[in-house]
Amino acid sequence: MSILTPKSKLLVRVFAICIIFIFICSSFPYRIQAADTSPQFKVIAFYNGTWDAAHISFVNEANQRFPELASQYNFSYESTNDWSKLNASYLSQYKVVIFLDDAPPAAQRPAFEQYMRNGGGWLGFHVSAFTTNPSSWNWYYNEFLGSGSFKSNTWFPTPAVLRLENSTHPAIHDLPATYTTPANEWYSWSVDLRNKPDIDILYSIDPVSFPLGTDPNQSWYSGYYPVVWSNKNYKMMYLNIGHNLMDYATNTTKSFTFSNETQNKLITNAILWMGGGQQPNTSISVPGTIQAENYASMSGIQTQSTSDTGGGLNVGWIDPGDWLTYRINVSSSNTYKVSYRVASPSGGGIIQAEHGTTGQVFGSAQVPSTGGWQNWTTISHDISLSAGEQLLKLSFPSGGFNLNWIKIEEKTPSIKIEAENYTDSYGVQKQDTTDVGGGQNVGWIDPGDWMAYSTPTPLSPGTYTVSYRVASPNGSQIQFERAGGGAIFGTISVPATGGWQTWTTVSHDVVLSSSEQQIALAFPTTGGLNINWFTITRKQ
């Protein structure tokens, strides 16, 4: 048995304190990192999922899309068809509750009411407000929702234009005055919500939507129909959406609730408002370059350090069926060139660009063999994008490659001008040509001759590549200038092609410092050539 003196006891205590201090300090970085990556809040969705194929389709769609929104906006999402979890203990974990296609059984109703009275958030869709007996849960149907009993519906499901009623609500402030929804079955109610002082109507059916429905016996031709509303006494929002258009004979979904970006933003805004979360500015400007690792959501991939120029991370471990999404903001509707920086030992991979909401396929590119996981090359294809914020999805029908970045740049079409289509000229003549495509070329060009042209649209300041289709027995020169003289943008030498109808294409770059629409081809010192056409292409 050892005996510790008072001095040795003090040393032991000091040593123990030091060990504890070191342990606490060493744990700080981990705790800070964990806090940075933890979700802002938790969301739980309840559903039935057993009746009406259109409602089941919506539930399946919601349980696919909400995890993507959760990943993008940093909240967690769970869903369950076990309504017994709607109790005080379980709900205490969650800031937001969602009812996808039903209302809770009687046993769970008191817990939900207490949850809402204590400041919880609720988002309800379509059937969650349906009842023919509102007195069965007076608080929910008559006070909380305020709508009372189901009155009528439209059929078949059709899109509608929704009109903004209140732009001051925190979930609405950045949404448009009108938007067109995907197809939906619309409900009306026994209570006029305009007479309920606690109900804040946010969107209603715009009269331009009438007639609404395709069955004459179940269509609306006029009237006032609220679609989205909140209750000023609670942190809640109800949306009368969530009935997809179905082919019931084949159980095929023909429309999707989450196929409209404005509607998705409304749903996201509501969840963030209820959960107290912040909506990050995650949109990437297009044209521009997207680092592959800066995805909004993904399935199946991992990141790793890259040895490609610029360093950083690349995306790897790409297998068939994996995908990535990116929130982009496209400056203008146009045709774009999308380029992918890829590496693959064996090739065979496929990158397919899609609209992340509608599933529309924009185009695809095949990944070649580059000889290794870090041997990089660039592949590209063209896509047409509409202006505004949208979700770009890259899906991978075949894998086996790494991806470092995606570059989207505006594809500027070339202006092609047939040489004989001048607006004015001096000294030249036209003749039939034997060049590919036939037609005419301009010939009999002598020193001092010229041709003037008007471009279809003004050429804004910038650098352009001008290419000429020419034939010349002995060689010549072309001067590209402003029509009427005064500004010479560039001169190019034409080589000897071997004959008056032996054709080649020559190019040079010119810089325009001001907008130009009236241009000319001049031959101040040398003639002796034919010209069939020329193109003007802006350089990126």
C-alpha positions as CSV (number, residue, x, y, z in Angstrom):
1,M,0.0,0.0,0.0
2,S,1.5,3.4,-1.1
3,I,1.0,6.5,1.0
4,L,0.7,9.9,-0.9
5,T,2.0,12.9,0.8
6,P,0.1,16.2,0.6
7,K,2.6,17.5,-1.9
8,S,2.3,14.4,-4.1
9,K,-1.5,14.5,-3.9
10,L,-1.3,18.1,-5.2
11,L,0.9,17.0,-8.1
12,V,-1.5,14.2,-9.0
13,R,-4.4,16.7,-9.0
14,V,-2.5,19.2,-11.2
15,F,-1.6,16.4,-13.6
16,A,-5.3,15.2,-13.8
17,I,-6.5,18.7,-14.4
18,C,-3.9,19.1,-17.2
19,I,-5.1,15.9,-18.8
20,I,-8.7,17.0,-18.7
21,F,-7.8,20.4,-20.1
22,I,-5.9,18.8,-23.0
23,F,-8.8,16.5,-23.7
24,I,-11.3,19.3,-23.8
25,C,-9.2,21.5,-26.0
26,S,-8.5,18.7,-28.4
27,S,-12.3,18.0,-28.7
28,F,-13.1,21.6,-29.7
29,P,-12.2,21.3,-33.4
30,Y,-14.4,18.2,-33.8
31,R,-17.3,19.8,-32.0
32,I,-17.1,23.0,-34.0
33,Q,-16.9,21.0,-37.2
34,A,-19.9,18.9,-36.2
35,A,-21.9,22.0,-35.4
36,D,-21.1,23.5,-38.8
37,T,-22.4,20.4,-40.7
38,S,-25.4,19.6,-38.5
39,P,-28.9,20.4,-39.9
40,Q,-30.5,23.7,-39.0
41,F,-33.6,21.8,-37.8
42,K,-35.6,18.6,-38.3
43,V,-38.7,17.9,-40.3
44,I,-41.0,14.9,-39.9
45,A,-43.7,14.0,-42.5
46,F,-46.7,11.7,-41.9
47,Y,-48.6,10.0,-44.6
48,N,-51.1,7.2,-45.3
49,G,-50.1,6.2,-48.8
50,T,-52.7,3.5,-49.3
51,W,-55.6,5.1,-51.2
52,D,-56.0,6.8,-54.6
53,A,-53.2,6.3,-57.0
54,A,-52.8,10.1,-57.5
55,H,-52.2,10.6,-53.8
56,I,-49.9,7.7,-53.6
57,S,-47.9,9.1,-56.5
58,F,-47.7,12.5,-54.7
59,V,-46.4,10.8,-51.5
60,N,-43.8,8.9,-53.4
61,E,-42.7,12.1,-55.2
62,A,-42.6,14.1,-52.0
63,N,-40.5,11.5,-50.3
64,Q,-38.0,11.7,-53.1
65,R,-37.9,15.5,-53.5
66,F,-38.0,16.6,-49.8
67,P,-34.6,14.8,-49.0
68,E,-33.1,16.7,-52.0
69,L,-34.5,20.0,-50.6
70,A,-33.2,19.1,-47.1
71,S,-29.7,18.5,-48.4
72,Q,-29.8,21.7,-50.4
73,Y,-31.1,23.9,-47.5
74,N,-29.5,22.1,-44.6
75,F,-32.4,20.6,-42.7
76,S,-33.2,17.0,-42.0
77,Y,-36.2,15.2,-43.4
78,E,-37.9,12.0,-42.2
79,S,-41.2,10.4,-43.2
80,T,-43.3,7.8,-41.7
81,N,-46.8,6.1,-42.0
82,D,-46.7,5.3,-38.3
83,W,-49.1,7.9,-36.9
84,S,-48.6,6.7,-33.4
85,K,-45.3,8.7,-33.5
86,L,-47.4,11.8,-33.5
87,N,-47.0,12.2,-29.7
88,A,-45.5,14.8,-27.5
89,S,-42.3,13.0,-26.8
90,Y,-41.5,12.2,-30.4
91,L,-42.6,15.6,-31.8
92,S,-40.3,17.4,-29.4
93,Q,-37.4,16.6,-31.7
94,Y,-38.9,18.4,-34.7
95,K,-39.5,22.0,-35.7
96,V,-41.8,21.2,-38.6
97,V,-44.5,18.5,-39.1
98,I,-45.9,17.8,-42.6
99,F,-49.2,16.0,-43.4
100,L,-48.8,14.6,-47.0
101,D,-52.1,12.9,-47.6
102,D,-54.2,12.6,-44.5
103,A,-55.1,14.0,-41.1
104,P,-54.2,12.1,-37.9
105,P,-56.4,9.5,-36.1
106,A,-58.3,10.7,-33.1
107,A,-55.8,9.3,-30.6
108,Q,-53.0,11.5,-31.9
109,R,-55.0,14.8,-32.3
110,P,-54.5,16.2,-28.8
111,A,-50.7,15.9,-29.1
112,F,-50.7,17.6,-32.5
113,E,-52.9,20.5,-31.2
114,Q,-50.6,21.0,-28.2
115,Y,-47.6,20.9,-30.5
116,M,-49.0,23.7,-32.6
117,R,-50.1,25.8,-29.6
118,N,-46.5,25.5,-28.3
119,G,-45.1,27.1,-31.5
120,G,-44.5,24.1,-33.7
121,G,-44.6,24.4,-37.5
122,W,-47.0,22.6,-39.8
123,L,-47.3,22.2,-43.6
124,G,-50.3,20.5,-45.0
125,F,-51.1,19.3,-48.5
126,H,-54.4,18.6,-50.4
127,V,-56.2,15.7,-48.6
128,S,-55.0,16.8,-45.1
129,A,-57.8,19.4,-45.1
130,F,-60.5,17.1,-46.6
131,T,-63.5,16.3,-44.4
132,T,-67.3,16.1,-44.7
133,N,-67.6,16.2,-40.9
134,P,-65.6,19.2,-39.5
135,S,-67.3,18.8,-36.1
136,S,-65.3,15.6,-35.7
137,W,-62.3,17.8,-34.9
138,N,-63.6,21.3,-34.4
139,W,-60.2,22.8,-33.5
140,Y,-58.4,21.5,-36.7
141,Y,-61.1,22.0,-39.4
142,N,-62.9,25.1,-38.1
143,E,-60.3,27.0,-36.1
144,F,-56.8,26.0,-37.3
145,L,-57.6,25.5,-41.0
146,G,-60.8,27.6,-40.9
147,S,-62.2,25.9,-44.0
148,G,-64.9,23.8,-42.5
149,S,-66.2,21.0,-44.8
150,F,-65.2,19.9,-48.3
151,K,-67.7,21.4,-50.7
152,S,-66.7,20.5,-54.3
153,N,-63.8,19.6,-56.6
154,T,-62.7,20.0,-60.2
155,W,-62.1,17.0,-62.5
156,F,-60.0,16.0,-64.3
157,P,-56.8,17.5,-62.7
158,T,-55.7,20.6,-64.6
159,P,-53.1,23.4,-64.1
160,A,-54.3,26.7,-62.8
161,V,-52.9,30.2,-62.6
162,L,-52.5,31.3,-58.9
163,R,-52.8,34.9,-58.0
164,L,-50.8,36.4,-55.0
165,E,-53.1,37.8,-52.3
166,N,-50.5,38.9,-49.6
167,S,-46.9,39.7,-50.5
168,T,-45.9,40.6,-46.9
169,H,-46.0,37.1,-45.5
170,P,-42.4,35.9,-44.7
171,A,-42.7,32.8,-46.9
172,I,-44.1,34.8,-49.9
173,H,-42.0,38.0,-50.1
174,D,-39.8,36.9,-53.0
175,L,-42.5,35.1,-55.1
176,P,-44.2,36.3,-58.3
177,A,-47.6,37.9,-58.5
178,T,-48.9,34.9,-60.5
179,Y,-47.6,31.5,-61.5
180,T,-49.0,28.5,-63.3
181,T,-49.2,25.3,-61.3
182,P,-48.8,21.7,-62.5
183,A,-52.0,19.7,-62.9
184,N,-54.0,19.3,-59.7
185,E,-57.5,18.4,-58.5
186,W,-58.8,21.6,-56.8
187,Y,-61.0,21.7,-53.7
188,S,-63.5,24.3,-52.5
189,W,-64.8,24.7,-48.9
190,S,-68.1,25.4,-47.0
191,V,-66.5,28.4,-45.3
192,D,-65.5,31.6,-47.1
193,L,-62.0,32.2,-45.7
194,R,-62.2,35.9,-46.5
195,N,-64.6,36.1,-43.6
196,K,-62.1,34.5,-41.2
197,P,-60.0,37.3,-39.6
198,D,-57.3,34.9,-38.4
199,I,-56.8,33.3,-41.9
200,D,-54.2,34.9,-44.1
201,I,-54.9,33.9,-47.8
202,L,-51.7,33.9,-49.7
203,Y,-52.6,32.5,-53.2
204,S,-56.0,32.0,-54.9
205,I,-57.2,30.9,-58.3
206,D,-56.8,33.6,-60.8
207,P,-60.0,34.1,-62.9
208,V,-58.0,33.6,-66.1
209,S,-57.9,29.9,-65.1
210,F,-61.7,29.5,-65.7
211,P,-63.1,27.2,-66.8
212,L,-61.1,25.0,-64.4
213,G,-61.6,21.2,-65.0
214,T,-62.4,19.2,-68.1
215,D,-65.6,17.4,-66.9
216,P,-68.4,19.9,-67.5
217,N,-70.2,18.6,-64.4
218,Q,-67.1,19.0,-62.2
219,S,-65.7,22.3,-63.5
220,W,-65.5,25.8,-62.1
221,Y,-66.6,28.7,-64.3
222,S,-66.3,31.5,-61.8
223,G,-66.0,32.3,-58.1
224,Y,-63.3,32.8,-55.5
225,Y,-61.2,29.8,-54.5
226,P,-58.3,30.1,-52.0
227,V,-55.4,27.6,-52.5
228,V,-52.6,28.6,-50.1
229,W,-53.3,30.1,-46.7
230,S,-51.9,30.5,-43.2
231,N,-53.4,31.1,-39.7
232,K,-52.0,34.2,-38.0
233,N,-52.1,32.4,-34.6
234,Y,-49.9,29.5,-35.7
235,K,-46.8,28.8,-37.6
236,M,-48.6,26.9,-40.4
237,M,-49.4,26.8,-44.1
238,Y,-51.9,24.8,-46.1
239,L,-51.5,24.2,-49.8
240,N,-54.4,22.7,-51.8
241,I,-51.9,20.9,-54.1
242,G,-50.8,17.2,-54.0
243,H,-53.0,15.3,-56.5
244,N,-50.9,14.3,-59.5
245,L,-52.6,13.7,-62.9
246,M,-52.8,9.9,-63.4
247,D,-53.5,7.4,-66.0
248,Y,-55.5,5.1,-63.7
249,A,-55.7,2.3,-66.2
250,T,-51.9,1.9,-66.3
251,N,-51.2,3.5,-62.9
252,T,-48.9,6.0,-64.7
253,T,-48.1,9.5,-63.3
254,K,-48.7,12.1,-66.0
255,S,-47.9,15.2,-64.0
256,F,-45.7,16.0,-60.9
257,T,-46.4,18.5,-58.1
258,F,-42.7,19.4,-57.7
259,S,-42.2,20.2,-61.4
260,N,-42.6,23.9,-61.0
261,E,-39.7,25.9,-59.5
262,T,-41.9,28.7,-58.2
263,Q,-44.1,26.2,-56.3
264,N,-41.0,24.5,-55.0
265,K,-39.7,27.8,-53.7
266,L,-43.0,28.4,-52.0
267,I,-42.8,25.1,-50.2
268,T,-39.1,25.6,-49.3
269,N,-39.8,29.1,-48.0
270,A,-42.6,27.8,-45.8
271,I,-40.4,25.1,-44.3
272,L,-37.5,27.5,-43.6
273,W,-39.9,30.1,-42.1
274,M,-41.4,27.5,-39.8
275,G,-38.1,26.0,-38.8
276,G,-36.3,29.3,-38.3
277,G,-33.7,28.4,-40.9
278,Q,-31.8,30.5,-43.4
279,Q,-32.1,30.1,-47.1
280,P,-28.5,30.1,-48.5
281,N,-27.7,31.8,-51.8
282,T,-26.6,28.6,-53.6
283,S,-27.3,29.6,-57.2
284,I,-24.3,29.5,-59.5
285,S,-24.3,32.0,-62.3
286,V,-24.4,30.7,-65.8
287,P,-22.4,31.3,-68.0
288,G,-19.7,30.2,-65.6
289,T,-17.7,27.3,-64.2
290,I,-19.1,24.9,-61.6
291,Q,-16.8,22.9,-59.4
292,A,-18.1,19.4,-59.4
293,E,-18.0,19.1,-55.6
294,N,-20.2,22.1,-55.1
295,Y,-23.4,20.1,-55.7
296,A,-26.8,20.9,-54.1
297,S,-27.6,17.2,-53.7
298,M,-26.2,13.9,-54.9
299,S,-26.6,10.1,-54.9
300,G,-23.7,7.6,-54.7
301,I,-20.6,9.7,-55.2
302,Q,-17.6,10.7,-53.1
303,T,-15.0,13.5,-53.4
304,Q,-11.2,13.3,-53.4
305,S,-8.2,15.5,-53.9
306,T,-7.3,16.1,-57.6
307,S,-4.0,16.5,-59.4
308,D,-5.7,18.4,-62.2
309,T,-4.6,21.9,-62.9
310,G,-5.8,24.2,-60.1
311,G,-6.0,21.4,-57.5
312,G,-8.9,21.2,-55.2
313,L,-11.4,18.3,-55.2
314,N,-12.9,16.1,-57.9
315,V,-16.0,13.9,-57.8
316,G,-15.4,10.2,-58.0
317,W,-16.7,6.7,-57.3
318,I,-19.3,7.3,-60.0
319,D,-21.5,4.2,-60.7
320,P,-24.4,3.7,-63.0
321,G,-27.5,5.4,-61.6
322,D,-25.6,8.0,-59.5
323,W,-26.4,11.6,-60.0
324,L,-25.6,15.2,-58.9
325,T,-27.7,18.4,-58.9
326,Y,-26.6,22.0,-59.1
327,R,-28.7,25.2,-58.4
328,I,-27.9,27.5,-61.4
329,N,-29.1,31.0,-62.4
330,V,-29.0,31.3,-66.2
331,S,-28.5,34.9,-67.4
332,S,-30.5,34.5,-70.7
333,S,-32.4,31.9,-72.7
334,N,-29.8,30.6,-75.2
335,T,-27.9,27.7,-76.6
336,Y,-24.9,26.9,-74.4
337,K,-21.8,24.7,-74.7
338,V,-21.4,22.6,-71.6
339,S,-17.9,21.1,-71.0
340,Y,-16.9,18.5,-68.5
341,R,-13.4,17.9,-67.1
342,V,-13.1,14.1,-66.9
343,A,-10.6,11.4,-66.2
344,S,-11.2,7.6,-66.8
345,P,-8.9,4.6,-67.0
346,S,-11.1,2.7,-69.4
347,G,-13.8,5.1,-70.8
348,G,-17.4,4.1,-71.4
349,G,-18.9,6.5,-68.9
350,I,-21.9,8.7,-69.9
351,I,-22.8,12.1,-68.5
352,Q,-26.5,13.1,-69.1
353,A,-27.6,16.7,-68.5
354,E,-31.2,17.1,-67.4
355,H,-33.6,19.6,-65.9
356,G,-33.5,18.6,-62.2
357,T,-37.3,19.3,-61.7
358,T,-39.0,18.2,-64.9
359,G,-36.6,15.5,-66.0
360,Q,-36.2,17.0,-69.5
361,V,-33.0,15.6,-71.0
362,F,-30.8,18.4,-72.5
363,G,-28.1,16.2,-74.0
364,S,-25.3,13.8,-73.1
365,A,-21.6,13.2,-73.7
366,Q,-19.5,10.0,-73.6
367,V,-16.4,9.8,-71.5
368,P,-13.3,8.5,-73.4
369,S,-10.5,6.6,-71.9
370,T,-7.8,9.0,-70.6
371,G,-5.4,6.4,-69.3
372,G,-5.9,7.0,-65.6
373,W,-8.1,8.3,-62.8
374,Q,-6.1,11.6,-62.7
375,N,-5.3,11.9,-66.5
376,W,-7.7,14.7,-67.5
377,T,-9.4,15.8,-70.7
378,T,-12.4,18.0,-71.6
379,I,-15.5,16.8,-73.4
380,S,-18.5,18.9,-74.4
381,H,-22.0,19.1,-76.0
382,D,-24.6,21.8,-76.6
383,I,-27.7,22.4,-74.4
384,S,-30.6,24.8,-74.6
385,L,-31.3,26.6,-71.3
386,S,-34.1,29.0,-70.4
387,A,-33.3,32.1,-68.3
388,G,-33.7,32.1,-64.5
389,E,-33.0,29.9,-61.5
390,Q,-33.3,26.2,-62.0
391,L,-31.9,22.8,-61.0
392,L,-29.4,21.2,-63.3
393,K,-29.0,17.5,-62.9
394,L,-26.2,15.4,-64.1
395,S,-27.1,11.7,-64.2
396,F,-24.7,8.9,-65.0
397,P,-26.2,5.9,-67.0
398,S,-22.7,4.5,-67.1
399,G,-19.9,5.3,-64.6
400,G,-16.2,4.6,-64.2
401,F,-14.8,8.1,-64.3
402,N,-13.9,11.2,-62.3
403,L,-15.4,14.7,-62.8
404,N,-13.5,17.9,-61.8
405,W,-15.6,20.7,-63.1
406,I,-18.4,21.7,-65.5
407,K,-18.1,24.8,-67.6
408,I,-21.2,26.3,-69.2
409,E,-20.6,29.1,-71.8
410,E,-22.8,30.8,-74.2
411,K,-22.6,29.4,-77.7
412,T,-22.5,32.4,-80.0
413,P,-23.8,31.5,-83.4
414,S,-21.8,32.6,-86.4
415,I,-23.2,35.2,-88.7
416,K,-22.8,33.9,-92.3
417,I,-23.0,36.4,-95.1
418,E,-23.0,35.4,-98.7
419,A,-20.5,37.6,-100.5
420,E,-23.0,38.4,-103.3
421,N,-25.5,39.9,-100.8
422,Y,-23.8,43.2,-100.5
423,T,-25.8,46.4,-99.9
424,D,-23.4,48.4,-102.0
425,S,-20.2,47.8,-104.0
426,Y,-17.6,49.1,-106.4
427,G,-15.9,47.4,-109.3
428,V,-17.0,43.8,-108.6
429,Q,-19.2,41.3,-110.4
430,K,-21.1,38.1,-109.5
431,Q,-20.8,34.7,-111.1
432,D,-21.9,31.2,-110.6
433,T,-19.6,29.2,-108.3
434,T,-18.6,25.5,-108.3
435,D,-17.9,25.6,-104.5
436,V,-19.8,23.3,-102.2
437,G,-23.4,24.5,-102.0
438,G,-23.4,26.2,-105.3
439,G,-24.9,29.7,-105.7
440,Q,-22.8,32.7,-106.6
441,N,-19.5,34.2,-105.7
442,V,-18.1,37.7,-106.1
443,G,-15.2,38.0,-108.6
444,W,-13.4,40.5,-110.9
445,I,-11.9,42.0,-107.8
446,D,-9.2,44.7,-108.6
447,P,-7.2,47.1,-106.3
448,G,-9.6,49.7,-105.0
449,D,-12.7,47.6,-105.2
450,W,-15.0,47.0,-102.2
451,M,-18.3,45.5,-101.0
452,A,-20.4,46.9,-98.1
453,Y,-22.8,44.7,-95.9
454,S,-25.3,45.2,-93.1
455,T,-25.1,42.5,-90.4
456,P,-28.4,41.0,-89.1
457,T,-27.7,42.5,-85.6
458,P,-25.2,45.0,-84.4
459,L,-21.7,43.6,-83.5
460,S,-21.1,44.7,-79.9
461,P,-17.6,45.6,-78.8
462,G,-15.3,42.6,-78.5
463,T,-13.1,40.1,-80.4
464,Y,-14.4,38.3,-83.4
465,T,-13.1,35.6,-85.7
466,V,-13.8,36.4,-89.4
467,S,-13.5,33.5,-91.8
468,Y,-13.6,33.9,-95.6
469,R,-14.2,31.3,-98.3
470,V,-11.8,32.3,-101.1
471,A,-10.2,31.2,-104.3
472,S,-7.1,32.8,-105.9
473,P,-4.6,31.7,-108.6
474,N,-1.8,33.8,-107.2
475,G,-2.8,35.0,-103.7
476,S,-4.3,38.4,-102.5
477,Q,-5.4,40.4,-99.4
478,I,-8.7,41.3,-97.8
479,Q,-9.3,44.3,-95.5
480,F,-12.1,44.1,-93.0
481,E,-13.3,47.6,-92.2
482,R,-16.3,49.9,-91.3
483,A,-18.5,50.7,-94.3
484,G,-17.7,54.1,-95.6
485,G,-14.1,54.0,-94.4
486,G,-12.5,55.5,-91.4
487,A,-11.9,52.3,-89.3
488,I,-9.8,49.4,-90.4
489,F,-10.3,46.4,-88.1
490,G,-7.8,43.9,-89.7
491,T,-6.2,42.7,-92.9
492,I,-5.6,39.0,-93.9
493,S,-3.4,37.5,-96.7
494,V,-5.1,35.1,-99.1
495,P,-2.9,32.3,-100.2
496,A,-2.6,31.0,-103.8
497,T,-5.2,28.2,-104.1
498,G,-4.3,27.2,-107.6
499,G,-7.3,28.5,-109.5
500,W,-10.4,30.8,-109.6
501,Q,-12.7,28.0,-108.4
502,T,-10.3,26.1,-106.1
503,W,-11.6,27.0,-102.7
504,T,-10.2,27.3,-99.2
505,T,-11.1,29.1,-96.0
506,V,-8.9,31.6,-94.2
507,S,-9.5,33.3,-90.9
508,H,-8.2,36.2,-88.7
509,D,-9.3,37.9,-85.4
510,V,-10.5,41.5,-85.3
511,V,-11.3,43.7,-82.4
512,L,-14.2,46.0,-82.4
513,S,-14.1,48.9,-79.9
514,S,-17.7,50.1,-80.6
515,S,-20.9,48.6,-81.9
516,E,-20.8,48.0,-85.7
517,Q,-23.5,47.0,-88.1
518,Q,-22.3,48.4,-91.4
519,I,-19.1,46.7,-92.4
520,A,-17.1,46.3,-95.6
521,L,-14.6,44.1,-97.4
522,A,-12.0,46.2,-99.2
523,F,-9.1,45.6,-101.5
524,P,-7.0,48.8,-101.5
525,T,-3.7,47.3,-102.9
526,T,-4.4,43.8,-104.3
527,G,-7.1,42.1,-106.2
528,G,-7.1,38.8,-108.0
529,L,-9.4,36.6,-105.9
530,N,-13.0,35.3,-105.7
531,I,-15.1,35.3,-102.5
532,N,-18.0,33.0,-101.9
533,W,-19.0,33.8,-98.3
534,F,-17.6,35.0,-95.0
535,T,-18.6,34.3,-91.3
536,I,-18.3,36.5,-88.2
537,T,-18.1,34.7,-84.8
538,R,-17.7,36.3,-81.4
539,K,-14.9,34.8,-79.4
540,Q,-15.7,33.7,-75.8
